[in-house]
Each structure stands twice: as structure tokens, then as C-alpha cells.
Amino acid sequence: MLPRIAALGAALLLATPAAADYDGGVAAYVRGQFTEAYQAWKPLAEAGQPRAQLALGKLYSEGRGVLKDDKMATEWYRKAAEQGLVEAQVLVAEAYLYGTGVAADPKTAADWFKRASDQGDMQARFTLAAMAMSGTGVERDEALAVRLYREAADAGYPLAMTTVGVLYYNGDYLPKSEQQAREWFARAAKAGQSDAMVFLARSLSRSAALPRDYVMAYYWYTLAMKAGDPAAPKERAEVARGMPDYEVRRAEQLMNSSKTGELFGRALDIPSETEGR
């Protein structure tokens, strides 16, 4: 499943062009005064300011301050994208991928994702990798897909780190290695990726090749539950049934621990007193 692009609220908050009118639009948007934001951004967008064009597209996409109009949103995103604004390039790519405001065109989507990827956007690079792996909009190329996944993972993009872990675990396109898989799952889990939390917990509680740590498995299942992963509650309960009460209490105490680095190292390969059960 190709990922959908996240909302732009944070991008708007971080944007600080010199124009006071733009900043006034941002302040109005944050206050929920969307008509005022539209009035501030529209003349700037018409004058060619890419951040204002992106912001105006967001209002049309969400139907805030104006009637919802995906076609108009994509037109404004395209204007900003053609000026090189990477957030807008990703949104144009998504519009063509999913047919939002334009006719679906995976090839055009891939072209825009590549432009964003070439500017260093790792979400775009990850999506381009997924498209190359499936042959969506581009010629199927597993070697290119793996290279792009690795680049995004090395740059710290959580979904890419999880994907590389899966590739190592299954031995698909990369040498089969549960050790490498566990390391990538741990990095992605530490970055908050809930699928990786579950995969890491499974490795810690089920592995026949690496040290098991049921306390840490319980810990990561709990974090996955908090992140809303649907598989985590049942699997945590299965692990808990084989744990003595003091281990469950220890796992729950770890939830409040600030020793993140210590926990991260333990998740990788450090056996606990429960190993070998």
C-alpha cells in the first residue's frame, strides 16, 4: 500500500517568509480564522509566492475559508511545485497518484515524486521505491527499489527502516538476516513506527536465532498498543501469559524510563535473565 502524504499544518507553522501578510495568514490559520487566512494569502499567491500558493491550496483541499475544491487545490500546488517547493511537489505527485483533483496518472506522479526525492525528501523517495517495486508508473525495478529504500532508511525515514527490516527478515532482495532485521526494526520502533514495534516485539519474544527478552517484547507491544496497532493487544497478552508477575511489573516500570539509549541497545541483542525460556 503506497503511503499517503501527511497534513501540512506543521509545514505552515514552520514557514517564515518575509511578507508580513503571509505571517498574518499563518496566525489567522492557527486561530481558526480561515477566511482571514485566505484573504491574506490569495494576493500573495497570485503574485507568485510559492509558500502562499501552497497555503492557498491547503485551504481549498480542506474546504476552510472557501468551498472544498480538489481541482483548485491541485492547481495551486502545481504552481508552487513548478517553482521548486518540495512540499508542493509531493502533493502534486500524490494528486496524480490517487486521482485527487486530476485524472489519476501514475507516470506523472512518479515524475513529481522523483523531483521531490532529488531535493532530498525521504517520504517521496520511499514512495518512489514502492512504485519501482510494484511497477506503478515506472518500469518495475527491484534493484532500484531496494537502493531507494536503503537511502531513505539510512536517512532515518521510519517506514523505510521498517521496510528494510522486513526485506532482511524475509530474505527478499537482501541477504536473509534476522540480526539485521532486528536492528532496523529497533531503529524504526525508536522513531515511533508502530509496525516496527510489533515486528521487534515478535523478534524479541519468538526468535530461535537471537536472544529473547520477554520484558522488552512486552514493552514494545505496549508502545505499539498506545500507537493504535491492532495486532499488539492480543500478542502482548500471549507474551504476558508466559511471564511471571515481576517481569510484567518490570516491563510496566520501563514505560516510564528515560533511559532510551539503554533500552534501544537491549532491544538489539542484549540477553536478559528471561532468555532461553
N, C-alpha and C positions, 0 to 999 in steps of 0.2 A: 504494500500500500504506500503510494507516494505521499510524503508529508505535506500538510497544508501550512501555509506561512502564518506566523504568529501576528497578532494585532500590533498596530503601530503606535499605541499610546505612549510607550516608553520612548520611542524614537522622536515623537513630537516634543516630549518633555526635555529631551537632551539637546534638541536643536536650538541654536542661539545665533541666527543671522543678525546682522547689524540693524536691520529695519525695525524701528520701534513698533510699527503697525503689526509686523509679524509676531513679535513678542506679545503684543496686546491680544492677538488672536489666540496664541497659546494659553495665555492666562484666562481668557474667556472660555476656551475649550475645557480647561481644568475645572472651572467653576460650573460647567454645565450650561453655559450661555452660548449655545451653538450658532444661533442666528448672528450674534455679535461676532463670533469667530469667522463665520462665513463672510460677513461684511468687511472684516479686516483683511482676510486672505485673498478674496476674489480679485481686487485690483492688482495686487502683487503677482498673483498667478497669471493674470492677463498680460502683465508686463514682462513675464518670462522668468520669474524667480522660481527655481525648481523646488525648494522646500515648501513654498506656498502652494505650488501645483500639487505636490504630494499630499499636503494637508487638505486641500480642497477635494481631492479625490477621495480621501478618507471620509469626509463629510457625506459625499454622495454615496459611498459604499455603505455607510451606516444609516443613512437617512436622518442625519442630525442637522437641523437648521435648514434643510432642503428635503425635497421628496427623494426617497431612495431611488437611485438610478445607476445600475452597474455599468451600463454603457458609458455614461458620462464620467463615472469614476475611472474607468479604464482609459478613457481619452486623456484625462488629466494625468494619470500615472504615466502614460506613454510620453507626454510632453516632458515630464521630469526625467524619465528614463533616457530619453534621447539626449539629454544634457549630461548624462553620466551618473545620475543619482542612483546609487546601488539599491537602496530600499525600493525605489520605484521600479527598477529593472526586475527585481524579484517578483513584485506584484503584477507586473505585466506578464511575466513568464507564467505565473500562477493562473492569471485570467485566461491565457491561451491553453494552458494545460487542462483546466476544468471547464472551459467554455463559459466564463463569467463575464457578461457584458460584450463578448465577442464570440464568434464561432470557434469551437474547440479546434486547435491546430497544434498538435504535439511538436511538430518540427519547429514552428515559430517559438513555441515555449522553450524548447531546448536551446535555440539560439539566444534567447534572452537570459536563460539560466547560465549559459556559458559566459555571457558578458559580465554578469554579476560575479560568477566564480572567478573570472580573470581579474576582478578587482579585489578578490580576497574574501568574498562572502562564503562562509563554510556551509551554511544551510543550502545555498544554491549549488555548491559543489557536491554536497551529499545527494541532493535531488537529481543532479545530472548523473551521478554514479548509478542511482536507482534506475534512471531511464536507460542508461547504457547496458545495465544488467538485464533489463527486460526487453530492450529493443523498442522502447517507446519514443518516437520522434527522432531517433537516431539509429544507426545500424547497431545491432547487438554486438557488444564488445566486452566480454567478461574481464579481460586483462585491464582494459581502460577503467572499467567499473571498480575493480579491486584497487587500482592505483589511486583513483579519486577518493574511495572510501578511506584508504590509508592516510592520504593527505589531510582529509577532514578530521580523521581521528587524531592524527599527530598534532593538529592544531587545537584539539580539545573539544570538538563538537560532540556532544554526548551521544546522539543517535548513531553517529559514525563509529564511535568507540564500541557501542553495543554491537553494531553490525560486524565489525572486525572480530569481536569476540565470538560471535556466532559462526563466522567463517572458519576461525581456528578450531572451534569446538567440533564442528561437523566435518572438518577437512575439505570444505568446499573452496576451491581456488587458492587455498593456502594450506601449508602442511598441517595435518591434524595435530593439535597440541592443546591439551586441557590446561596446562600451565599458562600458556599464552592467553587462552580464552579467559581464565580466571583473572589474570592481570587486567585485561581490557574491561571485563565486567566490573571489576573493583573500581577502576578509574571512572567509568561511566556512572556507576552507582554513587560514588562520592560526589559527582557532578549533579546528582538528583534525578537520573534517568531510571524510571520505575521498572521497566523491563529488565534492565541490568541488575537491579536489586534482587529481583526474583531469580534470575539466572545465577547470580553469585550465591544466593542462599541455597539453591539446589546443589551447586558445586560443593559448598561447604558441608552440606548435610548428606550428600549421596555419593560423593566421589569414591571410586575404588582405586584411583591412582595418586591422589593428592591427600594431604592431611585434612581430616574433617574437624569441624569446630561447630558444635551444635548451638553454643551460646551465640556465636556470631551469625549463624544461619537464622536463628530466632530474631536477632537484632535487625538483620536486613529485611526479613519478611515483615517485621513490624513497620519499618520505614516504608516499604512498598505498600502496605495497607494504608498508611497515612496519605500516601500519594494516590490512592484510589485504585490500585491494581486489583482486578477481580480474582486472580488466582491466589493471591497471597494469604487470605484468611484461612482457607482450607489447608493449604500446605503448611502454614505455621502451626496449625492445630495438630497436624500429623507429626511434625517435629517435636512439639511440646509433649505429646503423649509418651515419648521415649526419654524425656528429660526429668531428672529429679527436681524437686521444688527449688532447691538452692540455685540450680543453674538457670531456671526461669527467672528467679529474683535477680540474679546477676545480669541477665540479659536486659531486664527492665531497668536496672540501675544504669546500664550503659547508655540507655536512651537519653540520659541527662549528662552524659560525659562530654567534656570539651576536648578530650584527648583524641582529636580526629586523626592525627598522623599515626598514633599508636594503633587505633582501630583499623586504619587503612592497611598498615603493614600486617596486622594479624589476619585480615581478610585475604591477603595474598597467599601466604604459605606457612604461617607460624602455627604449629600444632598446639592444641590446648590439652588440659587434663582429661577432656572427654574423648580425645582421639582414640579411634580403634574400637569403639563400642559396636 
